[in-house]
Amino acid sequence: MHHLHVFWLEIVFILLAVVAIGYSFSNFTNVKRIFIGRPLRTKELHAQHTKLFWLIALPILSADLYSSVAYGPEAGMTELAGLGASAKWFILPITVSTILLLAILIVSYIMGVIAYPSGGGAYAIAKDNFKKPFPSLLASSSLLVDYVLTVAVSVSAAVEAVSSAYPVVAPFETIIAIVCVCLLVVINLRGIAESAKVFAWPTFVFMGCMLLLIAAGFLFEFRHGFTQASTPPIGTVPQGLSTLLILKAFSSACSALTGIETISNAVPVFREPQQKSAIKTYIALGVITAITLFGFAYHLYIQGITPDPHNTMLSQLAEVYYGHGLLYQILIWSTFIVLILAANSTFTGFSQLAAIVAADGFLPRALTNRGDRLGYSNGIFVLAGLAILLIIAFRAHTNALIPLYAIGVFLSFTVAQIGLLRRWRRVKGTKWRVKFVINLIGSIITALVAVIFAFTKFVDGAWVVLIVLPLIIVLSLMIKRHYTQVASELKIDPKETRPVAHRIITIVLISGVHRVVNNTMSFAKSFSNETIAVYVGFDDESIDKMEQKWEDWGNPCRLVVLRSSYRSILEPITRFIQTLEKWEGGAPDHIHLVVPQFIPKKWWHNILHNQNALLLRAWFFRNKNVIITTVPYRLTK
C-alpha cells in the first residue's frame, strides 16, 4: 500500500507539471519575465556587473569540489566496510593520499589557467597540444559526462542527507531530486551573477558548519580523551585485505576531488584580472578543502564511525557531538543546500564547455546560443534533462551513481596532465622541468585511479561510461564531418553565382469555403499569377458540394478536385505534385504549397482540432522542389 501511495503521488506530480507547462506556453512571455527577469543586451556580456569577484566565485564554482567532502571519505570506507572494525584506521592514510593528489591537481590546473586563460580546461589543453582531435574529444566528453553525473550525484546526495535525518522523506527522494534540478534550471537561466547572489552565502555557511564540526570534535576529544573506546587501533591488517582493495578504496575516496576543473573551464566569468582571480580561488579552495577533509576523516577515525546505507557518516558524527539539537539540524540542512549548489556550479561549467566544443563544430551549434540573461540556456536545458533521466533511472541513490561518476573525471584529469607534459617539452620556459615533473606525477596517479575504477567498478556500472564515452566521441566526429560537408556544399563563388528568377506554381490546399481559406487565397494571389486550389474529397457528395460552393464564390482561381478512395490526404496530393513535376507543357522549377491553419486562442483547444497542416509540412519537407508555407488565421474566441 505504501508503494502504491507513492506511485499515485508521482502521477499527481506529473499531471501538475503538465498543467503548469501548458499554462506557461499560453502565457509564455509573462511567466518568462517573472522567473528569468528582463533580457540583457549583448554589450552587457563584458560588463563587470555580470562577472564574479573571486571571493564570490569561490562558493559558486567550488561548491562541487568542496561539497564532495560530505561523501568522499564515506565512499572510500564503504569499500572496506566488509573487513570489520580493524580496517577503520585506513581512513587516515586514504584521506592523506587524497589530499596529496588534490594538491597536485590544483597546482596542475593553476598552470593550465596561466597557459590557457580563455577557459576550456582539459579540452583547451588537449586541443592545443595534440594534432589529432581524439584526445581533446576524450577530455570534453569525459567532462560533459562528469557534469551530468555531478548534478545527479550531488542532488541525490543532498536528498539522502535529508532523508538520513528525516526518514519520512525517503519514499519521495526521486520527486524531491527532480524538483531541485528544475529550480536550479530557473536560477541558472537568470545568469551567473544572479545565481551568485542566491548561492554564495549558503556555501559559506556549510564551510563554517564543517569547520565548526571539526572544532567541536577537538573540543570533545580534549574533554573525553583523544583515544576512546570506539577508536580502532592503528596498524592492524584485517584478514582479506589486498592491495587491489586498498586501491579500490582510495579511488572511491577520490570522488571527493571531482569539480576541480570547473574553475579552469569558467575563467571567462571572473572579473579582471581573470587569471589572478581564478588562481586565488584555486588556492583558497585547496587550503579549505584539505583542512576539512583531514579534520573530518580524523574525527571519523577517533569515533570509529562505520558506513551505514541509512545514515550518512557525516550525520552519525554530528549526532555524537551535537545530538539532534539545533546545530545538528543546521549542519544537515546546510549539507543539503551545498550539495544542491554543487550541482549548480556544474551548470556553469557544462554550458561553458559545451559552447566551446560546439563553436569548434563537434557539438550542435545551438549550444553556442545565449539566452535572455546571456547564459548558454540550451546547454542548461540539456544538462538538466540528462541529469533528471539519471535520477529517475537510479532512484536518486548516490552510491549507485558514483562508479559512473569518477571514471570520466579522472580520464579528463589524465588527458589534461599529459597535454601539459607535451606543452612544457614544446614551449619550455622558466622552471619547465619542475612543472614537467609535477604533471608527470599527476598523470600517473590520475591514470592509475581511472584504471582502478574501470577495473573494480566494471560490473557495478562503470561499463556504461566505457561504452558511452566512445559513442559520444564518434558522434562528435560525425557532427564535425556534417558541418564540414555542409559548409563545403553551401560555399559559392560570388563572381560566378548570381540569383535568377524561377517559374513557380502555387498550390493552395483548401477544405471548404470559409474565412481561413479566404485569408490564405488572398495571401497566395498577392504574389503569384499561377495559383491552383486543390481539394481532396472522399465521396461524390462532398466533391459536388465543394464545386458548387467554388462556383458560387466566383471561381477565384482554378480548382482541382482530387478523389481519395482510402480517405488519405497525403497520397492524392503527392500524386498531383508528381504529375505537375512531369508536366510536358512546361514543368515549374518549384511548387509552392500553401497550407491554411487556424490558431486557437487557448492552448488546450489544439487537441480539439485536426493538425493536418503539421502533417503536410512534415510529409512534403522531403521533396526538394516543394516550398511549403503555412498561413495562420488566429481565432478570437
N, C-alpha and C positions, 0 to 999 in steps of 0.2 A: 504493500500500500504506500509505503514511504517513497519508493522509486516512482510509483505511478503519480504521486503528488508532485514530485519534482518534474516529471515529464510534462504534466499539464501546465505547470508554471513556465516551463521553457516554451511551450506552444503559445501561451498568452503573451510572453515576451516577444516572440517573433511576430505575432499579429499586431501588437502595439508598434513594433518597429516598422512594419509595412504601412500602417496608417500614417505614422509620422513622416515616412518617406514620401507618401502620396501628398500629404499636406505641404511638405517642403517644396515639392515640384510645382504645386499650384500657387505658392506664394514665395517662389524661389528668391527673388531679389530682396524682399524684406527679411526673410529668415537668414539669408546670407549676411546681410549687414549687421544683424543682431549678434550672430555668433562669430563672424570673422572680422568685422569692422570695415571702415572706409578703405577703398583701394588706394595704394600708394603709387606715386609717379615713378617712372623708371629712373629719373635722375636722383631719386632718394636712395637708390641702391648703394651708393658710395657715401651717403651721409653718415656722420659719426653717430647720430642717434639710433641708427639701425645696426650698429656694430656693438661688440661686447667688450667692456673693460675686463682685464684678465682676472680680477678677483671675483667678478660675477660669472665669468666663463668657467671658473674652477668648478662650482657645483653643477653648472648646466652641462658641460661637456665631459665632466669627470664622474658623474653620478653612476655611469655604467661600471667603471672600474672600482670605485670606492664601495658601491653597494654590494659588490661581489664578496666582500669580507663577511657578509652575513651568511653566505652559504658555501664559500670556497673551502675553508678548513673542514666543514662538515662533509663535503663531497669527498675529500681525501680520506677522512676517518671512516666513512661508510664502507670503503673498500677493505678496511682492516677489522671491521666490527666482528666478523666471524671468528677471529683469533682469540677473543676474550679480553679480560682486563689487562693482561700483561703486554698488550700491543698499544695501549693508550698513550704511552710516553712518546711514540713515534710522531705524534702531532707536532712536537717541538722541532726535530730535525727536518721534517717535511715543510713546516712553515718557514724555517730559516732558509731552506733551499729555494722556496717560492719567492722570498724577499730578495735573495741574491739575483734570481732571474728577473725579477721586477726591476732591479737597479740596472741590469744590463740592457733590458728592453727600453727603459726610459732614456738612458744615455744614447742608445741607437736611434730612437725616434727624434731626440733633440738634434742629433746630427742630420737626420733626414729633413727636419724643419729648416735647418740652416741651408741645406743644399737645395731644397725644393720648397720655397716659400709660398708658392701658389696653391698648395694643398694637393690632395690626392693620395698622400701616404704611400703605402706599399705599391699601389698601382702606378703612381707617378715615378717612383724609384725604379720599378721593373721596366716601365716603358722607356726610360732614358738609358738604361744600362744593358738591355737585351735587344738584339736585332730582330728576333722573331717575336710575334705578338703573344705566343703561348704563355710565357712567364707572367706578363702583365695581366692577361686574362685570368690566369690561375689566381693571382693576387686579388683582382677585383671580384671574381666570382666567389672566392672564399670569404671576402669581407662582406659582400652582399648577403650571402647565406648566413654569415655570423650575425649581421644586423637583424635579419628576420628572426633568427633564433634568440637573439638578445631580448627582443620585445616579448617573445613568447615565454622565455625563461624568467625574465625579470617580473613580468606581470604575474606569472604563475607562482613565483616565489613570494611575491607580495601577498597574494591571496592566501597562500599556505601559511604565511606568518600570522595572518589574522585568524585563520581557522585553527591554528595551534592554541591561541588564547581563547577563542570563542568557537568551540566545536559545532555549535548550531549552524555556523556558516558553511561548514564542509560540503553539504549536498549541493550548494549553489556556487561552487568555485568557478565553474566554467562560465556561467552567466555573468558573474561579477567581473571576471577577467575580460570578457568581451566588452562590457560597458566601459571598463577602464581604458581599453585600447581606443574606443570611439571618442572618449573625452580627450585623449592625447592627440587624436587627429584634429579635433576642433581647435585645441590650443596651439598646435603647431601651424595650422593654417593661418593663424593670426600673425605669424612671423616670429623669428628667434628672439627679437628684442622683447616682444610681449611675453613669450614663454619664460624668458629670464626673470621678468618681474614676478611671475607667478611661482616659479620653481626654485629660485636661488635660495631663499631662506629656509624652506623645509630641509634641503640638503645640509645646510649649515647646522640645523637643529639635530639631524641624525649624526653628523660628525661629533657634535657636542655630547650627544647621548652615548655614543660609543666610547669616547674618551672618558666620560663620567663613569661609565660602567667599569672601565679598566681601573680608574682611580678608586672606585668603590671596592673593587676586588683587592687591591693592595691594602686598603684600609681594613677590610675584613680579615685578610691574612695577617696583617700586623697585629690585630687583636687576638686572633684564634690560632696563629701559627702558620708558617709558610709550608709546612708539611702536615697534612691532615690524614684522617683515617681513609678518606676516599682517594688520596693521591697515590697513583701507581708508582712502583719502583722504576728507576731509570736503568737501562742496560739489559733487562731481561729479553731473551729471544724466544718468543712463543713458538710452540710446535706448529708446523705448517707454513711458517713464514718463508718466503722465497724472494729472490732478487726481483723477479717479474712482478710479484705482488706489491713490493715496495715502489717500484717504478709506476705501477698502475695507480697506487695511492697518490704519489707525487703528481702524476699527470692530471688526476682528477682535482687535486687541490689547486692546480694551476688554472682552473676555471676562474679563480679569483683575479686573474690577470687580463681577462677579456675586457676590451674597451680602451686599452692603451692607445690604439691607433686613431680613436675618434678625434683627438686634438689635432693630430697631424693632417687628418683629412679635412678639417674645418678651419685651417689657418685663415682663410679669407674673411671669416666672420669676426675676427678680432679687430679692435681699434689699433690705429697706428701707434708705435711701430709694431707691426703684426708678428714678426719673428720673435722679438724680445718678449712680447706678451704671451705667445704660445710657450716659449721656454720657461718663463716664470710659472706658468700654470703647470707645466710638467714637473718642475722641481717641487712645488708646493704639494702637488698630488702624490709624488713619490714618497716624500717625507711622512705625510699624514697617513698614507696607506700602509707603509711599513710599520709605523708605530702601532696602528690599530691592529694589523694582522698579528704581530708578535704578541701584543698585550692580550688580545682576545684568545689566541691559542694557548698562551701561558696559563691563563685562568681556567680554561677548559681542562688543561692537564692537572692543575692543582686540585680542582673539584672532581676530577675523574668523570667528566660528563661523557655519556655514551650516546651515539646517534639513535634517534627514535623517529620512525616514519610519521608518528602522530604528534610530535612535539619537537620543534627545532632545537638545536644545541644552544642557540642564542637565547631562546625563550627559557630553556632549562637553567642557564647560567644566571639570567636576570631574576628568575624565581629564587635562586639561592641568596642573592644579595638584596633583593627588593621585596620578595614575596609577591603578592598580586596587588600591591598598592599603586599609588599614582605614578611613581617613577617607572614601574613595570609597564603600565598602560601607555605612558608617553613613548617609551622605547619601542614597544610593539607597533604602535601606530606610526611612529616616525620611520621604522623599518619598512612598513607597508608603503608609505609615501615615497621613500627614497628608491625603493625597488621599482615603483612606477616611474619615477624620474629617470632611472637608469634606462628604461625603455624610451623615455622622452629624448634623452641625448642621442639615441640611435636614430631618431627621425631626422635630425640634422645631418648626421654622418652619412646615412643611407642616401638621402636625397642629393647631397652634395656630390658624393662619389658616383651615383648613378648618372647625374648630369654630366660629369666629366667624361665618363666612359661613353655615354650617348653622344656627346659632342665629337668624339673620335669615330663614331659610326658603328660601335659594337653593341649598342642597345637602341631601342626605339627612340627616335628624335623627340617624341612627345615628352620624354623625361627631362629635356632641357628647358621646357616652358615654365615660366614663372607665373605664379598666381597673383591675386589682387594685392597680397601683402609681400610680394617679391620673393616668396619662398618657392621651392620646386614642388608645387602641390601634387603633381601627378606621381612623383616619387613617394610622397607621403601616403597617398591612397594605395599604391601598390604594396608598400611595406605593411600597412595596416591590414590589408586584405589577406596577405600571405600569413601574417602572424596569427590572425583570427582562425584561419584554417588549421594551423598547427595546434593552437589552444584547444580547438574542438576535437581534433584527432587524438590528442594525448590527454584530454580531460583535465588540463591545467596542472599536470604533475611535473615538478621541476626535475627530479631525478631521471625521469624517462626522456627528458629533452637534452640534458647535459651531454650525453655521449655524442649527440649530433652536433652539439654546440661548439665543442672545443677543437675539433679536427680542423675546421675551416680557419679558426682563429690562428692556430699555430702554423698552418700552411702559409698563410699570408705573412706571419712573422718571419718565417724562414725565407720566403721569396724576397722580402724587404732586406733582410740581413745579407743575403747573397748578392743582391743588387748593389748594396753599399760596398761590399767587398770589391766588386768589379769597378765601381766608381773610384775608390781610393787607389787602386792599381793604375787606373787610367789618368786621373787628374792629379793624384799625389797631393801636394800642398803641405802645410805645416802639420807636423806630428801625424802624418798619414799612417805610419806603421802602428802607432798606438791605436788609432781608430780601426785599422785593419784587424788587429788582434781582438779588440772588443767585439767587433761584428763577427769574427770567426768563431769566438766562443758562443756568442748568441745564436748563430746559425746552427751550430752543432747541437746545442741544448734544445732549441725550438724544434728542429727536425726530429730529434730523438723523442720529444714529447708527442709530436704528431704521429710518429710511427707507433709508439706505445698505445696511444689512443686507438688508432686504426686497428691494431692487432688485438688488444684486450677487449675493446668495446664493439668489435665487429658484429657479433651476434646480437648485442643489445640494441643495435640500431645504427651503428657507425657505417654500416654498408650503404645506408640510404645516402649519406653525404658523399661517399666514394663513388656512387653512381650519379648523383645529381650534379656534382661539380663538372665532370667531363661533359655531361649533357648541356650545361649552361655555356661551357667554353665552345662546344660545337655550334650551339645556337647563336652565340655571339659572332662567330666566324661567318655563319650563314647570313646574319643580318648585315655584316660588313660587306660581304660579297654582293648582296642585293643592292645596297646603297651605291656601291661602285658601278654595278651594271646599269642602274637607273640613271646615274649621273652621266655615264658614257652614252646611253641611248638618247637622253634629252639634250645633250650638248649640240649646238648648231654653230655654223659659221655665219655671222651676221652679214657678211658681204655676199653670200650666195643664197641664203634662205630669206624669203620675204612672205608675208601673209597674202593669201589670194582668196577671192570670193568663191563660194561653193553654191551649188543648187541644192536647196533643202525643201523637202515636203513635210508639212506639219500635219500630224495626226492627232486629233482631239478625241479622247475616249469619253463617251457620254453614256449615262444610264437613264436619261429621260430629258424632259424639257422643264427646267426649273432654274432658280436663281444661281445655284452653284455652276451649272452648265453655262448660263448666260455670262457669268463672270469669267469663266475660262475661255469661252469663244471670243469674248471681247479682247482678252489678252492675246490670243493666238492671231486674230485678224489684224492686230495693231502692227505686227512686224512681218507677216507672211502673206503672199498672194496665192500660194498653193496650199490651201487648207482643206483637209478631209476630216469629216466627223465619222467616227466608227462606233457602231452599236452592236453588241453581242446579244442575240435573242435565243431563248431556249425553246420557244414554241411559236407556231404561226400567229396565235392571237396577240402575243406581246410584240411581235415584229410588225404586224398590221397597225397596231395602236401607235407604235413609235413612228412609222412612216407617215401616218395621218397627222400626228402632232407636229412633225417636222414641216410638213406642207403647210399646216395652219400657221406655223411660226414664220413662214415666208421663205423657207429654204435658204438660210443664211450662208450655207456653203454646201458642197457635195456631201451627201450622206451615203455611207457604205454600211449595209446591214450584213452581219455575219451570223450564220446559224451554228449553234453548238448543241449537238445531239446528246453529248455527255455532260452538259452543264459546266463545262470548263470555260473560263475566260481566257486563260493564257494560250491555250492551243490554237484557237482560231485567229487570235491577234498575231501570234507568231507566224502562222501560215501566210497571213495577209502581208506582213512586213517582208517575208521571204519573196513573195510574189513581186512586191514593189522593187526589191533589190535586183531582180532578174528581168525587169520590165524592158522589153525590146524597144519600146517607143522612147526610151531615154530614162534610164535608172538614175535616181538622185544620188548626189555624193553622200548626203546624210539624211536620215529620217529623224524628225523632231517629234518625239512622243510627248504630248501634253496631257497630264493627268489631273483632273479636278479632285479636290479633297476639302471637306469642311472640318473646321476645328471647333470642337465643343467648348463651351465656356468653362465647364468644370472638368477636372482631370478624370474623374471616375466615369464620366459619360462616354469615354472612349471605348469601354468594354461593351457598350450597348450597340455599337455600330461595326459594320464590316470594315476591315482595314485593307481593302483591295489596292489602294494607292501604294501602300508599303510593299505589298506582294508583287505588284507590277514593276516597281522600281528594282526590287531585288532580282527579279527574273530577267529583266532586259539590260541590266548593267553588264551582262556578259557579252552582249553584242556590241562590237567596236564601232559600228556605223549608226547606232541609235543613240540620240541625245534625249535625255529624259528631264522634263520639267514638271514640278508639282506646283499647281496654282491653288493656294489656300483660300478658303472662304470662312471667315470667322463668325460663328453664331453668337447672338447676343442674349439668348435665353437658354 
